[in-house]
Amino acid sequence: MYRANQESAIEFFVAQKEDLTRLQEIRRAAFQPIFDSFRKILGGTIYETAQLPEDLAQEEVLNSLFDQDSVWETWKVAHGKRVIGFISIRMDRSAKVGEIGLNAIDPNYSKQGIGTRMYHFAVDTMKRAGMKVATVATGGDPSHLPARKAYRKAGFTVEIPSVWMCQEL
């Protein structure tokens, strides 16, 4: 694991469609532990029926961020020439509400504050665009705890808990 210990070592650039292969690699690596946790929590039948299709669709969600008519801005996070993460941002200029969407950091760079810096970058981008509120949604399960901690460090302190309940039929 590489330790990025210099603030200036991390830079943000508008992501291009040519970056998709690397962004998909990062997404798969970052979300696999979450998908594994969902399977463990839900059990095989519920996971495969109710959650797996959503997990599999995430690849297309990332692809769709680069569609010509997409309302999302996608930024890549780089350490030197290496892309180590990405974040998508949507801004509703009439409502003045910004939203952080799909995002991930290469697990080899986790627990170094990069996610928190990425969320600060997103919020600063929203502020510069005149947004009055920033939102983000994340899971309440144990596998999403690092994301919740990073969001809180970036200033997301107002929360509405949500519970997704299932039963096998």
N, C-alpha and C positions, 0 to 999 in steps of 0.2 A: 504494500500500500504506500502510495506517495503522500507525503505531508505537505500541503500547500500552506506555508506559514507567512507569506507576504501578501498583504492586502492588494497590492498592485498586480499580483500574479493572476488575479481573476479578472476577466474582461467579458463584456456582453456585446454581442453582434446580432443583427437581424439574421435569423436563420433562413436559409435558401432551400429549395426543393432538393438540391444536390446534397444537402446535409442529412436527408431522411434516413439513409442506411445507418449512419452513426447514431442518430437520434432513436431509431428503432432498437438498436443494440442496447442503448442506455435504458430505454423504457423496459425492455424485456428483463434485463438484469435487476433493475430497481423494483419492478413490480412482482417478480416471481415469488419472493418471500411473502408478499401480501396475498397473492393468489393461493399459495400453499396454506397460509393461515386461514383464509376463507374456507378452503376444503376441510381443514381440521375442525373448524368451528361448526360448519354446516353439515358435515357428513357427506358421504359420496353421492347419494341420490339427490339431495337438495342442491348440493353444489353443482352437480352436472346438469341438473334441470333448470335451476333458477339463476345461478351465478356464472357458470362457465361461458354461456353465450355472451354475457357482458364483458367478461375478461378477454375473450377472443376478439370481440369487436373493438377493443381498445387500439389495436393496430390500425384499423381503418379510421378511428377518431384522429389519431396522430397524422395519418396521411391527409385527412380532410382539412387539417389546419392550413395546408398549402394550396387548397383549391382557390381558383381565381376569385370566387365570390365569398370566401371565408371572411367572417367578421373578427377573426382572431389574429393578433400579432404574435408571432413566435420568435423568441430570442434564444440564441445558443450561448452557453456559458463556456468560456475557453480558459484553459491554463496553458499559457504559451500557445503553441499551435494545436494542442489537443483539445477537442470538444469533450467536455466532461458533464454537461447537463443541458437542460432546456426548460423554458417556461413559456406558456401561452397566456396572453392577456386579451381580454375583451372589454371595450369601453362603450357604454351607452351614453353618448354625448348629450342626448336630450334629457335623460334621467340623471346624468352626472354620477353614474355608478360604474365602477370598474370591477372586473372579476378576474381572479387568477384561475386558470383552467389546468389542463393536463400539464404536468411538470415532473421532472425527475433529475436526480444526480447519479452519476456513475457510482455504484456502491464502493468502489476502490477509493473514492474521495469523500465518503460520508464521515460524519462526526467531526468535521473540521470547520463548521460554521458557514459552509458554502451555501447551503439551502437558505439559511437566514439572510445571507447577503443577497441571494437571488430574490427573495421576497421583498427585501428593502428596495431593491432595484425596481421591482414591479410596482410597488406603492409609489415610489418617487416618479416613475413614468406616468402613473395615473394622476398624481398631483399636478405635474407639469401640463397634463392635458385638460386640467380643470375639473377632474372628478372630485366629488364631495364625499363619497363613500367607497371603500374597497371591500370586496367580499371574496371568500374562498370557502369551498366545501371539502371536507375530508372525512375519512372513516373514524368511527369511535372505538374500533377494535384495537387490541394490543399492537398489531403490526403497523398501525398508523400513528402510534405514539411519537416517534421521532418527527413526523411531519407536523403533528399538533404542537410539539414543543417549538419547532422552528417558526411556525406561524405566530405563536404567542410572542416569541422573542422579537418578531418583526412588527409587533403592535396589534395583532388581531386578538383582542381581549373580550369582545362581546360575542357570546356564543348562544346558540339555540340547539340543545341536544336533540338528537333524532335516533330512533330505534327502528331497525328493520327486523321484523319478526317472521318466522317461517314455521311451517309444520309439514311433515311428509304425509301424503294422503295415500 
